[in-house]
Amino acid sequence: MSNRERPAEPKRYKASKDELLDFYKQMLLIRRFEERAGQLYGLGLIGGFCHLYIGQEAVAVGLQSAMKVGRDSVITGYRDHGHMLAYGIDPKVIMAELTGREAGISKGKGGSMHMFSVEHGFYGGHGIVGAQVALGTGLAFKHQYSKDGGTCLAYFGDGAANQGQVYESFNMAKLWDLPVIYAIENNRYAMGTAVERSASEPDFYKRGESFRIPGIQVDGMDVLAVRGAAEEAMAWTQAGKGPIILELLTYRYRGHSMSDPAKYRTREEVQDYREHRDPIDHAAKELEKLGIKEEELKAIDKEIKDIVVEAAKFAEEAPEPAPAELYTDVLVESY
């Protein structure tokens, strides 16, 4: 126990039927989008790296539904498609970016790992492990300096939680009481090593204690539990109390990237999560309790699949960037 002020223990969010239905649709969109991205990768239409978010949908939707687009900012690592979709960015421009097309959100030059939207306050997927934590701390300083009332949500994973720049960022953020939520998506395996083998302290929500940053551990497979924690974290930062850590206990069903056969875990373990802990199935059961019938859920799934098929069609038909695009966006100024 600490004599320092701490946030209250978060309560599971009490969503209305319409709110929960919206969360369900957003999670399902992420799931179907990522499944389609996996197919396009297999067909050779997506090149380079491709890190899918399947299984972790409740984290992005639960956290970002508590934020305000245009006021708050989001920054993340290279598993970024789900975070963009959860912030309301058009699936067409995300899929076009994945396939390296001119219509993509980064003009087809960023690909899966490097998407960006200043308009939405989404400051990118970043390929260097843990680099986004320092950048997110800078975004929080910008919010504080300009007094715009915003909070930065900086995502990183259990693998990045052992990087040195993370702790430099923690120290600076607490010294200045910056409005930043450090969201650790603990999917248990980083690139392929179990947390028990790679982390001397596997309870990542405790990692800020020596910097006087409080932490909360959350069930990252329950969108309402995540949203409840997001409400508490937002209240903490908005009150000027400085940074806070949320550790989201989640699980990715696919390998680290599309090229990872994931032989470091058993099929039975993955299947157990799919059958008993799936965030979308969990939300569907909650909706059924609220009177939503199975036929309605099937109709929603068809509607979402149609959106994803249209996004894939748009991406496949869009032209590739002109060769001259090689020389743009290299430097801020023209020389």
N, C-alpha and C positions, 0 to 999 in steps of 0.2 A: 504494500500500500504506500501511496505517496501523499505528502502533505501539499503537493502542488495541485492547482485546479486542473480538473480533467473533464472531458466531454461526458455527457450523460450516456448511459448504455443505450444504444439505439433500439428503437422498437420497430417491429415489422410494419411496413407501410400499409395503411388501410386504404387501398385503392377502390374507387368506384368501379362499377362494371365496365363503363366506357374507358376508364383509364387502363384497367387490366387488359381489356381487349386491344387497346393501342399498344401496350407493352408486348402482348402476344404477337401482334402483326409485325412489330419491329424486329423481334427475335426471329420470327419465321422468315422475314425478308433476308436477314443476315445468313441464316442457315441455308436457304435455297440459293442465295447468291453465291455463297462459298462452295456449295456443291457443284454449281455450274462452272465456277472458276476452276475447280479441280478437273472437270471434264475438258474444258478448253485447254488447260495445261497439258493434259494427256494427248490432246490432238495436235499439240505443237503451236497453238495460237497464242499462248502466253509463254514468253521466254524468261530466262533468268531465274531468280528465286520467287517462290510463291508460298507464303505462310498463311494457312487457313485458320479461321477463328471458330470452327465448328466445336460446340460444347461450351464455349465461354460467353455465349450471347447475353446471358443475364447480367453480366458485369457491365458491359458497355451501355445497355439499355437502362439498367437500374441507376447507374451513376449519371449518365448524360441527360436523362429525363428530368433530373433535379437542377440542371443548369440552364442558363439563359443564353441562347445564341445571340451574338452581337455584344454581349456584356462580358461573358466569361470566355476563357480560352482553354483549348485542349491540345496536348502534345503527346505523342506516343512513339513506340518503337516500330519495327517492321511488320508486325502482325496488325495491320492498320485498317483493313477493309471494313471490318465490323464497326470500328470506332467512327469511321466516316459515315456509314449508313445510319448509325444511331444519332448522328448530328443532323440528319435530314438532308444529306447531300445526294443528288440525283444518281441512282444506280447506273444510268447510261454513261455518265462521264467517268465513273469509277471503273466500269468494265472496259470502256474505251482506253483508259490509261493502262489497265492490265495488259491489253493487247497491243500497246504501243502505238495508238492512233492519234492523229492530230486533234481530234475532238476530246481527248482525255483531259482530265482536270489539270495535269501538268504538261499538256501538249504532247503527250506520248513519250516524254523524255525521262520521266521518273519511274514508270513501271510500278510494280506491286509495292515496293518498299518506300517509295518517295512521293507521297501525295500531299497536297497542300491547298488550303483555301483561306485566304485572308478574310474574305467576305463572311465566312462562317466562324472565324476565330479558331480554325483548325490548323495548327502550325507544324503539321507534318508527321509522317512516319520516318523514322531515322534508323539507318542501318548499323551504326556503331552502338554496340551494346552499352546501355546506360547513359549515352551522350545526351539524350533528351531530358534527363533529370536536371542537369545543369542549365540547359536551355529553358526548361519549364520554370526553374527558379528565377531566371531572368525575366520571363513573361510575368511572373508574379510581382517582381520588382516594378515592372512597367505599370501594372494595375495600381500598385500602391503609390507610385510616383505621380501618376496622372490623376489619381483619385477618381477613377472611373467606376468604382464599386465592384470590379470584377474579381473572380477567383480563377487561378490556373489549376486545371486537372492534369497532372503529369503521370502518365502510365509507365510502369516498367514491370519486368517479370522477376521471378525468383532467381533466375540466372544473373540478371543485372544487379540484384540486391547486394552482391559481393564486390561490386566495382568501387574503386576509390573515389571517383568524382561524385558518387551518390552521397558520401558522407561529408565531403567538402560543401556540397549543396545544402545538406541538412544544417550544417553549422551556420552558414550564411543566412539561410532562411529563418532560423530561430533568432539569431542575433538581431535581425531587422523585423522580426514578426511578419513575414511576408504571407500574403493570402494564397497559399498553395496546398492542394490536396495531393499527397503522394499515394497513388493507387498501385499497390503491388499485386499483380495478377499471378498468384501462386498456382501454376498448373502442375506442380510437383516434379517436373522433369527438366526444366530449362531446355538446353539443346538435346539432352539425352542422358543426363545423370540425375538420379533421384536426389531430392533435397537432403535426405538423411545422410547421404554420402558427400555432399558438397558444402553444406552449411553447418558450422559449429552451433549456431542458434537458428533452428529451422522455424521458429515462431517469428516471422518477419515483422509483425506489428510491434514487436518490442525493440526493433532496431534503432528507433529514435530516442529511446529513454536517456541515453547519455548526453543527448543534445537538448533535453527537456521538451521533446516533441512527443505528444501522446499518440497512442496507436489503438486501433480497434480491429479485431479479427471478425470477418463476416463470411457467411455461407454464400459463396459466389455462384451457386447453382440455383438460388432462389431470388428471382428478380425483385420481389417485395422486400426481402431482407436487405438486399443491396440498396434499394431506393431508401429504405429507412435509415441506413448508415450514411447515405449521401446527404440526406436532410440534416443529420446531426453534424456532419463534416462541413457542410455549407454554412450552417449557423455559426459554427466555431470560427471559420475564417472570416465570415462577414462581420463578426463582432470584433474584429481586430486582434484576435488572440493568437494569430500566427499559424504556422503550418500544422498539419495533422497527417497521420499515416493511416491508410485503410489497407489491410491485407485481405484480399478476396480469395477464398479457397475455392478454386475452380479446377477444370480438367479439360484438356483438349483431346478430342477423339482421334485426330489424325497425328501424323508424325510432326516433328518440329517444322519441317518444310515438306514440299511435295517429293523431295528426293530422299526422305528419311523413312526407312522401313520399320522403325520403332521396335527393334528387337529387344530393347531394354525393359520391356514390360510384357505381361501376358495378355493374350486375347481375352481371357476370362475377366481380367480386371477392367478392360475397356468395355466389355459387354455388360458388366455389372453396373458401371456408371450409366451406360445408355439405357438400361432397363429400369434402374431404380432412382437415378439422380438427375435425369435429363431436365434441363430448365424449361424447355418448351412443353414437354409432357406435363410437367408440374403445373405450369400456368393453365394448360388446357383443363386439367382436373379442377382447378380453382374456378374456372369459368363455367364448367358444367354445374358446379355447386350454385353458381349465381344465375342459372337458368339458360345458359347458352347450350343449344343442342349440338350433337355430333355433326349433323348435316350442315349447320352453320359454319363449324370449324373446317369442314371439308371444302365448303365454298370459299372460305378465306384462303385456304391453301392453294386452291386453283387460281384465285385472283393474284396471289403472290407469285406463283409459278409463271403466270402470264407476264407479269412485270419483269421478271428475270429473263424470260425468253426474249422479250422485246429489247432488253438491255444488251443481251448477247448478240442479237441480230444487228442492232445499231452499231455495236463495236466491230463486228465482222465486216460490215459494209462501209465503215468510215475509212477515209484515206489515211495513209501513213504520212508523217510529217515531211515537209519539203526538205531536201538536202541542206538548204540555207539555214534551217533551224538549228543545225549543229553549232552555229556561231552566235546564237541569241541566248540571253539569260546566263551568260558566263560571268560577266562583270556587271556591277550595279550601274555604272556610267558607261557611256560610249566613248571610245578613244580612237 
